[in-house]
Amino acid sequence: MIDHSAHVTSARQTNWAGNITFGAERLHTPTSMAELQDIVSAGTAVKVLGTGHSFNTVADTRGDLISVTGLPRSVEIDREAGTATVSAGLRFGELTGTLHRSGFALHNLGSLPHISVAGACATGTHGSGVGNRSLAGAVRALELVTADGRIVTLKRGDADFAGAVVSMGALGVVTRLTLDLVPAFEIQQWVYEGLPPEQALHRFDEVMSQAYSVSLFTGWHGGPIDQVWLKHRVEDGGPRTAPRRWHGATLAQGPRHPVPGVAAEHCTEQQGTRGPWHARLPHFRLEFTPSNGEELQSEYFVARHDAVAAYEALDRIRQRFSPVLQIGEIRTVAADDLWLSPAQGRDSVAFHFTWVPDTAAVTPVLGAIEDALAPFRARPHWGKVFTTPPGTLRELYGHYADFERLVERLDPTGTFRNEFLAHTFPRIQ
């Protein structure tokens, strides 16, 4: 038996936003696979904690938390296969520089480079772009430690693979992932202000397709879209300079932060300055630590062909939710075949909401938003706050029951089951 007592923290942990205090009294940070296997196989209730950027209890447990950040860190690039096998505990910002220096890139990145690779993939986190799948869409293989301490490797094409990538930690402790790579590329980023709503609605597909990655930021105040962030891939022949006017919006005369009135120093460089993919695709810079406790987040995915109707449905109830909103973001995500990916089976548009840090004020408006989006079969982001009931979630995912059976097979003792999973998948015993 390995003595891992030196790698245990007794203090209770909170998530990044500070709205969740985890129930576990111990956080284990094993430094070897053998130590991790020992902790998992000896535990009756364990859960993996990434960087804590989820806003609900998906990573919570009444047992023991495990961090994989202490495991040996590695980035193994296979040039011939076009892949990188990486330690699950790495943050994207710790990985991307190595890939870029080797001449490679990931197809997309999320808004923050501070999130862990494994945690982002496990919750279906994404970036933007009509042709860009979620971050989990790049996973070609994964290695995990199951409840009995076994090391299991699943590869794309294996029967269980599509159910194991976006799994919310329900199947085991992911320790390594193999990611698809693309050749390194450069991005130019411009911000426009005041996009007329009729342009956004009548030309939605055109607007969202005019750069490699496009984000619309709106306060849902009934006026123009506040900002449009255009991330042009230089290798695609994007514009070297930007026109002053674009679809009725005006080119920003300086760097901008998505939230009105907030200084832009933490944001990635704008105004068309060319830079590597990993320094432009996120909205925020790695060298600045995002503030804690200043927001909650929700996000709902609808089919892209329903985007305009969904926007109009939200606009009709904007006075219900705008008083507790800091900013909203609208992004596109390409379809994938991962069972519990919010973009599974359909090209999607994600309506993202950054709320004030007041759970009591935010929770009542979630039901109104979910009701408004119900005709469009809106799927919530697994790592953000939502109130969609399990019965509705079951109807939204064709592989819901398949996932339940996979969990029962790989974790028959419920070692990785927590209150979030018990509520979301109540039929799993």
SEDREN-566911 format. One record per residue (C-alpha): residue number from 1; residue in one letter; x negated, y negated, z negated. Coordinates in steps of 0.5 Angstrom, whole numbers, plus 500, padded with zeros to 3 digits. Layout:
<gunu:NUM; zavo:a; east:X; north:Y; up:Z>
...
***
This chain:
<gunu:1; zavo:m; east:500; north:500; up:500>
<gunu:2; zavo:i; east:497; north:493; up:502>
<gunu:3; zavo:d; east:497; north:488; up:497>
<gunu:4; zavo:h; east:501; north:482; up:500>
<gunu:5; zavo:s; east:502; north:478; up:493>
<gunu:6; zavo:a; east:497; north:473; up:495>
<gunu:7; zavo:h; east:501; north:471; up:501>
<gunu:8; zavo:v; east:508; north:469; up:498>
<gunu:9; zavo:t; east:511; north:462; up:496>
<gunu:10; zavo:s; east:516; north:462; up:491>
<gunu:11; zavo:a; east:518; north:455; up:492>
<gunu:12; zavo:r; east:525; north:455; up:496>
<gunu:13; zavo:q; east:525; north:452; up:503>
<gunu:14; zavo:t; east:529; north:447; up:507>
<gunu:15; zavo:n; east:530; north:447; up:514>
<gunu:16; zavo:w; east:527; north:441; up:518>
<gunu:17; zavo:a; east:534; north:437; up:518>
<gunu:18; zavo:g; east:534; north:438; up:510>
<gunu:19; zavo:n; east:542; north:440; up:511>
<gunu:20; zavo:i; east:540; north:447; up:509>
<gunu:21; zavo:t; east:537; north:450; up:503>
<gunu:22; zavo:f; east:535; north:457; up:504>
<gunu:23; zavo:g; east:537; north:462; up:499>
<gunu:24; zavo:a; east:531; north:466; up:499>
<gunu:25; zavo:e; east:526; north:465; up:493>
<gunu:26; zavo:r; east:520; north:468; up:496>
<gunu:27; zavo:l; east:517; north:466; up:503>
<gunu:28; zavo:h; east:512; north:472; up:505>
<gunu:29; zavo:t; east:506; north:470; up:510>
<gunu:30; zavo:p; east:503; north:476; up:512>
<gunu:31; zavo:t; east:496; north:476; up:516>
<gunu:32; zavo:s; east:496; north:482; up:519>
<gunu:33; zavo:m; east:501; north:487; up:523>
<gunu:34; zavo:a; east:500; north:492; up:517>
<gunu:35; zavo:e; east:502; north:487; up:512>
<gunu:36; zavo:l; east:508; north:485; up:516>
<gunu:37; zavo:q; east:510; north:492; up:517>
<gunu:38; zavo:d; east:510; north:494; up:509>
<gunu:39; zavo:i; east:514; north:488; up:507>
<gunu:40; zavo:v; east:519; north:489; up:512>
<gunu:41; zavo:s; east:520; north:497; up:511>
<gunu:42; zavo:a; east:520; north:495; up:503>
<gunu:43; zavo:g; east:525; north:490; up:504>
<gunu:44; zavo:t; east:533; north:491; up:503>
<gunu:45; zavo:a; east:534; north:484; up:506>
<gunu:46; zavo:v; east:529; north:480; up:510>
<gunu:47; zavo:k; east:530; north:474; up:515>
<gunu:48; zavo:v; east:524; north:471; up:519>
<gunu:49; zavo:l; east:524; north:463; up:519>
<gunu:50; zavo:g; east:521; north:459; up:525>
<gunu:51; zavo:t; east:519; north:452; up:524>
<gunu:52; zavo:g; east:526; north:451; up:521>
<gunu:53; zavo:h; east:529; north:447; up:527>
<gunu:54; zavo:s; east:536; north:450; up:527>
<gunu:55; zavo:f; east:542; north:446; up:523>
<gunu:56; zavo:n; east:546; north:452; up:521>
<gunu:57; zavo:t; east:544; north:458; up:516>
<gunu:58; zavo:v; east:542; north:463; up:522>
<gunu:59; zavo:a; east:535; north:464; up:519>
<gunu:60; zavo:d; east:538; north:464; up:512>
<gunu:61; zavo:t; east:538; north:470; up:507>
<gunu:62; zavo:r; east:539; north:472; up:500>
<gunu:63; zavo:g; east:533; north:477; up:500>
<gunu:64; zavo:d; east:526; north:475; up:503>
<gunu:65; zavo:l; east:524; north:470; up:508>
<gunu:66; zavo:i; east:518; north:472; up:513>
<gunu:67; zavo:s; east:514; north:467; up:517>
<gunu:68; zavo:v; east:509; north:470; up:522>
<gunu:69; zavo:t; east:505; north:464; up:523>
<gunu:70; zavo:g; east:500; north:467; up:519>
<gunu:71; zavo:l; east:499; north:473; up:524>
<gunu:72; zavo:p; east:493; north:473; up:528>
<gunu:73; zavo:r; east:494; north:467; up:534>
<gunu:74; zavo:s; east:493; north:469; up:541>
<gunu:75; zavo:v; east:494; north:467; up:548>
<gunu:76; zavo:e; east:493; north:472; up:553>
<gunu:77; zavo:i; east:493; north:470; up:560>
<gunu:78; zavo:d; east:494; north:475; up:566>
<gunu:79; zavo:r; east:493; north:471; up:572>
<gunu:80; zavo:e; east:494; north:477; up:577>
<gunu:81; zavo:a; east:501; north:478; up:573>
<gunu:82; zavo:g; east:502; north:471; up:572>
<gunu:83; zavo:t; east:504; north:472; up:565>
<gunu:84; zavo:a; east:502; north:470; up:558>
<gunu:85; zavo:t; east:503; north:474; up:552>
<gunu:86; zavo:v; east:503; north:470; up:546>
<gunu:87; zavo:s; east:504; north:470; up:538>
<gunu:88; zavo:a; east:511; north:469; up:536>
<gunu:89; zavo:g; east:509; north:464; up:531>
<gunu:90; zavo:l; east:506; north:459; up:536>
<gunu:91; zavo:r; east:509; north:452; up:537>
<gunu:92; zavo:f; east:510; north:451; up:544>
<gunu:93; zavo:g; east:506; north:445; up:543>
<gunu:94; zavo:e; east:500; north:449; up:541>
<gunu:95; zavo:l; east:501; north:454; up:547>
<gunu:96; zavo:t; east:502; north:449; up:553>
<gunu:97; zavo:g; east:495; north:446; up:553>
<gunu:98; zavo:t; east:492; north:452; up:553>
<gunu:99; zavo:l; east:496; north:454; up:559>
<gunu:100; zavo:h; east:495; north:448; up:563>
<gunu:101; zavo:r; east:487; north:448; up:562>
<gunu:102; zavo:s; east:488; north:455; up:565>
<gunu:103; zavo:g; east:492; north:452; up:571>
<gunu:104; zavo:f; east:499; north:455; up:569>
<gunu:105; zavo:a; east:505; north:452; up:566>
<gunu:106; zavo:l; east:512; north:454; up:563>
<gunu:107; zavo:h; east:518; north:453; up:568>
<gunu:108; zavo:n; east:521; north:448; up:563>
<gunu:109; zavo:l; east:520; north:446; up:555>
<gunu:110; zavo:g; east:525; north:443; up:550>
<gunu:111; zavo:s; east:526; north:436; up:548>
<gunu:112; zavo:l; east:521; north:438; up:542>
<gunu:113; zavo:p; east:514; north:441; up:543>
<gunu:114; zavo:h; east:514; north:442; up:535>
<gunu:115; zavo:i; east:519; north:448; up:535>
<gunu:116; zavo:s; east:516; north:456; up:535>
<gunu:117; zavo:v; east:516; north:460; up:541>
<gunu:118; zavo:a; east:520; north:466; up:538>
<gunu:119; zavo:g; east:525; north:461; up:535>
<gunu:120; zavo:a; east:527; north:457; up:541>
<gunu:121; zavo:c; east:528; north:464; up:545>
<gunu:122; zavo:a; east:532; north:467; up:540>
<gunu:123; zavo:t; east:537; north:462; up:539>
<gunu:124; zavo:g; east:538; north:460; up:547>
<gunu:125; zavo:t; east:534; north:453; up:547>
<gunu:126; zavo:h; east:533; north:450; up:553>
<gunu:127; zavo:g; east:531; north:444; up:557>
<gunu:128; zavo:s; east:534; north:441; up:563>
<gunu:129; zavo:g; east:534; north:442; up:571>
<gunu:130; zavo:v; east:539; north:445; up:575>
<gunu:131; zavo:g; east:534; north:450; up:577>
<gunu:132; zavo:n; east:531; north:451; up:570>
<gunu:133; zavo:r; east:533; north:457; up:566>
<gunu:134; zavo:s; east:533; north:457; up:558>
<gunu:135; zavo:l; east:526; north:458; up:555>
<gunu:136; zavo:a; east:528; north:465; up:554>
<gunu:137; zavo:g; east:529; north:466; up:561>
<gunu:138; zavo:a; east:522; north:466; up:562>
<gunu:139; zavo:v; east:521; north:472; up:557>
<gunu:140; zavo:r; east:518; north:478; up:561>
<gunu:141; zavo:a; east:517; north:483; up:554>
<gunu:142; zavo:l; east:517; north:482; up:547>
<gunu:143; zavo:e; east:514; north:486; up:541>
<gunu:144; zavo:l; east:518; north:487; up:534>
<gunu:145; zavo:v; east:518; north:490; up:528>
<gunu:146; zavo:t; east:524; north:494; up:526>
<gunu:147; zavo:a; east:527; north:495; up:520>
<gunu:148; zavo:d; east:524; north:502; up:518>
<gunu:149; zavo:g; east:517; north:498; up:520>
<gunu:150; zavo:r; east:516; north:501; up:527>
<gunu:151; zavo:i; east:513; north:497; up:532>
<gunu:152; zavo:v; east:518; north:497; up:539>
<gunu:153; zavo:t; east:516; north:493; up:545>
<gunu:154; zavo:l; east:522; north:492; up:550>
<gunu:155; zavo:k; east:520; north:490; up:557>
<gunu:156; zavo:r; east:525; north:486; up:563>
<gunu:157; zavo:g; east:529; north:492; up:566>
<gunu:158; zavo:d; east:529; north:496; up:560>
<gunu:159; zavo:a; east:536; north:498; up:557>
<gunu:160; zavo:d; east:536; north:494; up:551>
<gunu:161; zavo:f; east:532; north:488; up:553>
<gunu:162; zavo:a; east:537; north:483; up:556>
<gunu:163; zavo:g; east:540; north:484; up:549>
<gunu:164; zavo:a; east:534; north:483; up:545>
<gunu:165; zavo:v; east:531; north:476; up:547>
<gunu:166; zavo:v; east:537; north:472; up:545>
<gunu:167; zavo:s; east:538; north:476; up:538>
<gunu:168; zavo:m; east:538; north:471; up:533>
<gunu:169; zavo:g; east:533; north:475; up:529>
<gunu:170; zavo:a; east:538; north:481; up:528>
<gunu:171; zavo:l; east:534; north:486; up:531>
<gunu:172; zavo:g; east:527; north:485; up:528>
<gunu:173; zavo:v; east:521; north:481; up:527>
<gunu:174; zavo:v; east:519; north:478; up:534>
<gunu:175; zavo:t; east:511; north:478; up:533>
<gunu:176; zavo:r; east:509; north:477; up:541>
<gunu:177; zavo:l; east:512; north:475; up:547>
<gunu:178; zavo:t; east:510; north:476; up:554>
<gunu:179; zavo:l; east:512; north:469; up:558>
<gunu:180; zavo:d; east:513; north:468; up:566>
<gunu:181; zavo:l; east:508; north:463; up:568>
<gunu:182; zavo:v; east:508; north:458; up:574>
<gunu:183; zavo:p; east:502; north:454; up:577>
<gunu:184; zavo:a; east:501; north:448; up:573>
<gunu:185; zavo:f; east:504; north:441; up:575>
<gunu:186; zavo:e; east:505; north:434; up:574>
<gunu:187; zavo:i; east:511; north:430; up:572>
<gunu:188; zavo:q; east:513; north:422; up:573>
<gunu:189; zavo:q; east:518; north:420; up:568>
<gunu:190; zavo:w; east:523; north:414; up:569>
<gunu:191; zavo:v; east:529; north:412; up:565>
<gunu:192; zavo:y; east:535; north:408; up:568>
<gunu:193; zavo:e; east:540; north:404; up:564>
<gunu:194; zavo:g; east:547; north:403; up:565>
<gunu:195; zavo:l; east:549; north:408; up:570>
<gunu:196; zavo:p; east:557; north:407; up:572>
<gunu:197; zavo:p; east:561; north:412; up:569>
<gunu:198; zavo:e; east:564; north:413; up:576>
<gunu:199; zavo:q; east:558; north:415; up:579>
<gunu:200; zavo:a; east:556; north:420; up:574>
<gunu:201; zavo:l; east:563; north:423; up:575>
<gunu:202; zavo:h; east:564; north:423; up:582>
<gunu:203; zavo:r; east:557; north:424; up:584>
<gunu:204; zavo:f; east:555; north:429; up:578>
<gunu:205; zavo:d; east:552; north:434; up:582>
<gunu:206; zavo:e; east:548; north:429; up:586>
<gunu:207; zavo:v; east:546; north:425; up:580>
<gunu:208; zavo:m; east:543; north:432; up:576>
<gunu:209; zavo:s; east:540; north:434; up:582>
<gunu:210; zavo:q; east:535; north:428; up:584>
<gunu:211; zavo:a; east:529; north:430; up:579>
<gunu:212; zavo:y; east:526; north:437; up:577>
<gunu:213; zavo:s; east:529; north:435; up:570>
<gunu:214; zavo:v; east:535; north:430; up:569>
<gunu:215; zavo:s; east:538; north:428; up:562>
<gunu:216; zavo:l; east:544; north:423; up:561>
<gunu:217; zavo:f; east:544; north:420; up:554>
<gunu:218; zavo:t; east:551; north:417; up:552>
<gunu:219; zavo:g; east:554; north:414; up:546>
<gunu:220; zavo:w; east:561; north:416; up:548>
<gunu:221; zavo:h; east:563; north:409; up:547>
<gunu:222; zavo:g; east:567; north:408; up:554>
<gunu:223; zavo:g; east:562; north:404; up:558>
<gunu:224; zavo:p; east:556; north:406; up:562>
<gunu:225; zavo:i; east:552; north:412; up:561>
<gunu:226; zavo:d; east:546; north:409; up:556>
<gunu:227; zavo:q; east:540; north:412; up:559>
<gunu:228; zavo:v; east:538; north:417; up:565>
<gunu:229; zavo:w; east:532; north:420; up:564>
<gunu:230; zavo:l; east:529; north:423; up:571>
<gunu:231; zavo:k; east:523; north:427; up:570>
<gunu:232; zavo:h; east:520; north:428; up:578>
<gunu:233; zavo:r; east:515; north:434; up:579>
<gunu:234; zavo:v; east:510; north:431; up:583>
<gunu:235; zavo:e; east:508; north:437; up:587>
<gunu:236; zavo:d; east:515; north:437; up:590>
<gunu:237; zavo:g; east:514; north:430; up:593>
<gunu:238; zavo:g; east:518; north:426; up:588>
<gunu:239; zavo:p; east:518; north:418; up:589>
<gunu:240; zavo:r; east:511; north:415; up:587>
<gunu:241; zavo:t; east:515; north:409; up:585>
<gunu:242; zavo:a; east:522; north:408; up:583>
<gunu:243; zavo:p; east:527; north:403; up:586>
<gunu:244; zavo:r; east:530; north:398; up:581>
<gunu:245; zavo:r; east:537; north:400; up:582>
<gunu:246; zavo:w; east:539; north:407; up:582>
<gunu:247; zavo:h; east:546; north:409; up:583>
<gunu:248; zavo:g; east:548; north:403; up:580>
<gunu:249; zavo:a; east:544; north:404; up:574>
<gunu:250; zavo:t; east:538; north:399; up:573>
<gunu:251; zavo:l; east:530; north:401; up:572>
<gunu:252; zavo:a; east:528; north:400; up:565>
<gunu:253; zavo:q; east:523; north:395; up:564>
<gunu:254; zavo:g; east:519; north:398; up:558>
<gunu:255; zavo:p; east:519; north:405; up:555>
<gunu:256; zavo:r; east:525; north:407; up:551>
<gunu:257; zavo:h; east:528; north:412; up:546>
<gunu:258; zavo:p; east:534; north:416; up:547>
<gunu:259; zavo:v; east:537; north:413; up:541>
<gunu:260; zavo:p; east:539; north:405; up:542>
<gunu:261; zavo:g; east:535; north:401; up:537>
<gunu:262; zavo:v; east:529; north:406; up:536>
<gunu:263; zavo:a; east:522; north:404; up:538>
<gunu:264; zavo:a; east:520; north:409; up:543>
<gunu:265; zavo:e; east:513; north:410; up:541>
<gunu:266; zavo:h; east:514; north:417; up:539>
<gunu:267; zavo:c; east:517; north:419; up:546>
<gunu:268; zavo:t; east:513; north:422; up:552>
<gunu:269; zavo:e; east:510; north:417; up:557>
<gunu:270; zavo:q; east:515; north:414; up:562>
<gunu:271; zavo:q; east:515; north:408; up:567>
<gunu:272; zavo:g; east:512; north:413; up:572>
<gunu:273; zavo:t; east:505; north:414; up:569>
<gunu:274; zavo:r; east:503; north:421; up:572>
<gunu:275; zavo:g; east:502; north:427; up:567>
<gunu:276; zavo:p; east:501; north:434; up:566>
<gunu:277; zavo:w; east:508; north:438; up:565>
<gunu:278; zavo:h; east:507; north:439; up:558>
<gunu:279; zavo:a; east:506; north:432; up:556>
<gunu:280; zavo:r; east:513; north:430; up:560>
<gunu:281; zavo:l; east:518; north:435; up:560>
<gunu:282; zavo:p; east:519; north:434; up:552>
<gunu:283; zavo:h; east:522; north:428; up:550>
<gunu:284; zavo:f; east:518; north:427; up:544>
<gunu:285; zavo:r; east:510; north:427; up:543>
<gunu:286; zavo:l; east:507; north:433; up:539>
<gunu:287; zavo:e; east:502; north:428; up:536>
<gunu:288; zavo:f; east:508; north:425; up:532>
<gunu:289; zavo:t; east:512; north:429; up:527>
<gunu:290; zavo:p; east:519; north:428; up:528>
<gunu:291; zavo:s; east:523; north:425; up:522>
<gunu:292; zavo:n; east:526; north:430; up:517>
<gunu:293; zavo:g; east:533; north:429; up:515>
<gunu:294; zavo:e; east:536; north:424; up:519>
<gunu:295; zavo:e; east:541; north:428; up:524>
<gunu:296; zavo:l; east:545; north:434; up:525>
<gunu:297; zavo:q; east:546; north:437; up:532>
<gunu:298; zavo:s; east:551; north:441; up:536>
<gunu:299; zavo:e; east:551; north:443; up:543>
<gunu:300; zavo:y; east:556; north:446; up:547>
<gunu:301; zavo:f; east:555; north:450; up:554>
<gunu:302; zavo:v; east:561; north:450; up:560>
<gunu:303; zavo:a; east:560; north:452; up:567>
<gunu:304; zavo:r; east:557; north:447; up:571>
<gunu:305; zavo:h; east:563; north:447; up:576>
<gunu:306; zavo:d; east:567; north:444; up:570>
<gunu:307; zavo:a; east:562; north:439; up:568>
<gunu:308; zavo:v; east:567; north:433; up:570>
<gunu:309; zavo:a; east:573; north:436; up:567>
<gunu:310; zavo:a; east:570; north:437; up:561>
<gunu:311; zavo:y; east:567; north:430; up:560>
<gunu:312; zavo:e; east:573; north:427; up:562>
<gunu:313; zavo:a; east:576; north:432; up:556>
<gunu:314; zavo:l; east:571; north:429; up:551>
<gunu:315; zavo:d; east:572; north:422; up:553>
<gunu:316; zavo:r; east:579; north:422; up:552>
<gunu:317; zavo:i; east:578; north:424; up:544>
<gunu:318; zavo:r; east:571; north:420; up:544>
<gunu:319; zavo:q; east:574; north:415; up:538>
<gunu:320; zavo:r; east:575; north:422; up:534>
<gunu:321; zavo:f; east:567; north:423; up:534>
<gunu:322; zavo:s; east:563; north:417; up:536>
<gunu:323; zavo:p; east:563; north:414; up:529>
<gunu:324; zavo:v; east:559; north:419; up:527>
<gunu:325; zavo:l; east:555; north:420; up:533>
<gunu:326; zavo:q; east:548; north:417; up:534>
<gunu:327; zavo:i; east:547; north:419; up:541>
<gunu:328; zavo:g; east:550; north:425; up:546>
<gunu:329; zavo:e; east:546; north:428; up:551>
<gunu:330; zavo:i; east:548; north:432; up:558>
<gunu:331; zavo:r; east:543; north:437; up:561>
<gunu:332; zavo:t; east:544; north:442; up:566>
<gunu:333; zavo:v; east:541; north:450; up:565>
<gunu:334; zavo:a; east:541; north:455; up:570>
<gunu:335; zavo:a; east:544; north:462; up:569>
<gunu:336; zavo:d; east:541; north:468; up:566>
<gunu:337; zavo:d; east:543; north:475; up:565>
<gunu:338; zavo:l; east:541; north:475; up:557>
<gunu:339; zavo:w; east:547; north:478; up:553>
<gunu:340; zavo:l; east:548; north:472; up:548>
<gunu:341; zavo:s; east:545; north:466; up:552>
<gunu:342; zavo:p; east:550; north:460; up:552>
<gunu:343; zavo:a; east:548; north:460; up:560>
<gunu:344; zavo:q; east:549; north:468; up:561>
<gunu:345; zavo:g; east:552; north:469; up:568>
<gunu:346; zavo:r; east:554; north:462; up:570>
<gunu:347; zavo:d; east:550; north:455; up:571>
<gunu:348; zavo:s; east:552; north:451; up:566>
<gunu:349; zavo:v; east:552; north:444; up:563>
<gunu:350; zavo:a; east:550; north:443; up:556>
<gunu:351; zavo:f; east:554; north:437; up:552>
<gunu:352; zavo:h; east:549; north:435; up:546>
<gunu:353; zavo:f; east:551; north:431; up:540>
<gunu:354; zavo:t; east:546; north:428; up:535>
<gunu:355; zavo:w; east:550; north:426; up:529>
<gunu:356; zavo:v; east:549; north:422; up:523>
<gunu:357; zavo:p; east:546; north:426; up:517>
<gunu:358; zavo:d; east:553; north:427; up:514>
<gunu:359; zavo:t; east:556; north:434; up:514>
<gunu:360; zavo:a; east:562; north:432; up:511>
<gunu:361; zavo:a; east:564; north:427; up:516>
<gunu:362; zavo:v; east:561; north:431; up:522>
<gunu:363; zavo:t; east:565; north:438; up:520>
<gunu:364; zavo:p; east:572; north:435; up:522>
<gunu:365; zavo:v; east:570; north:433; up:529>
<gunu:366; zavo:l; east:567; north:439; up:531>
<gunu:367; zavo:g; east:574; north:442; up:531>
<gunu:368; zavo:a; east:577; north:437; up:535>
<gunu:369; zavo:i; east:571; north:437; up:540>
<gunu:370; zavo:e; east:572; north:445; up:541>
<gunu:371; zavo:d; east:579; north:444; up:542>
<gunu:372; zavo:a; east:578; north:439; up:547>
<gunu:373; zavo:l; east:573; north:444; up:551>
<gunu:374; zavo:a; east:577; north:450; up:550>
<gunu:375; zavo:p; east:580; north:451; up:557>
<gunu:376; zavo:f; east:573; north:451; up:559>
<gunu:377; zavo:r; east:570; north:457; up:555>
<gunu:378; zavo:a; east:565; north:453; up:552>
<gunu:379; zavo:r; east:559; north:456; up:548>
<gunu:380; zavo:p; east:556; north:453; up:542>
<gunu:381; zavo:h; east:548; north:453; up:541>
<gunu:382; zavo:w; east:547; north:459; up:536>
<gunu:383; zavo:g; east:542; north:454; up:532>
<gunu:384; zavo:k; east:546; north:448; up:531>
<gunu:385; zavo:v; east:553; north:446; up:527>
<gunu:386; zavo:f; east:559; north:449; up:530>
<gunu:387; zavo:t; east:566; north:452; up:528>
<gunu:388; zavo:t; east:568; north:456; up:533>
<gunu:389; zavo:p; east:571; north:463; up:530>
<gunu:390; zavo:p; east:568; north:470; up:531>
<gunu:391; zavo:g; east:574; north:472; up:535>
<gunu:392; zavo:t; east:573; north:466; up:540>
<gunu:393; zavo:l; east:566; north:468; up:541>
<gunu:394; zavo:r; east:568; north:475; up:542>
<gunu:395; zavo:e; east:572; north:473; up:548>
<gunu:396; zavo:l; east:566; north:468; up:551>
<gunu:397; zavo:y; east:561; north:473; up:552>
<gunu:398; zavo:g; east:562; north:480; up:556>
<gunu:399; zavo:h; east:556; north:483; up:552>
<gunu:400; zavo:y; east:559; north:481; up:545>
<gunu:401; zavo:a; east:560; north:489; up:543>
<gunu:402; zavo:d; east:554; north:491; up:547>
<gunu:403; zavo:f; east:550; north:487; up:542>
<gunu:404; zavo:e; east:554; north:489; up:536>
<gunu:405; zavo:r; east:552; north:496; up:538>
<gunu:406; zavo:l; east:545; north:495; up:539>
<gunu:407; zavo:v; east:544; north:491; up:532>
<gunu:408; zavo:e; east:547; north:498; up:529>
<gunu:409; zavo:r; east:542; north:502; up:533>
<gunu:410; zavo:l; east:536; north:498; up:531>
<gunu:411; zavo:d; east:538; north:496; up:524>
<gunu:412; zavo:p; east:543; north:501; up:521>
<gunu:413; zavo:t; east:541; north:499; up:514>
<gunu:414; zavo:g; east:543; north:491; up:515>
<gunu:415; zavo:t; east:536; north:489; up:513>
<gunu:416; zavo:f; east:536; north:483; up:518>
<gunu:417; zavo:r; east:544; north:482; up:517>
<gunu:418; zavo:n; east:545; north:475; up:513>
<gunu:419; zavo:e; east:552; north:471; up:512>
<gunu:420; zavo:f; east:551; north:468; up:519>
<gunu:421; zavo:l; east:551; north:474; up:522>
<gunu:422; zavo:a; east:556; north:477; up:518>
<gunu:423; zavo:h; east:561; north:472; up:520>
<gunu:424; zavo:t; east:559; north:471; up:527>
<gunu:425; zavo:f; east:559; north:479; up:528>
<gunu:426; zavo:p; east:564; north:481; up:523>
<gunu:427; zavo:r; east:565; north:488; up:526>
<gunu:428; zavo:i; east:558; north:490; up:525>
<gunu:429; zavo:q; east:557; north:494; up:518>
***
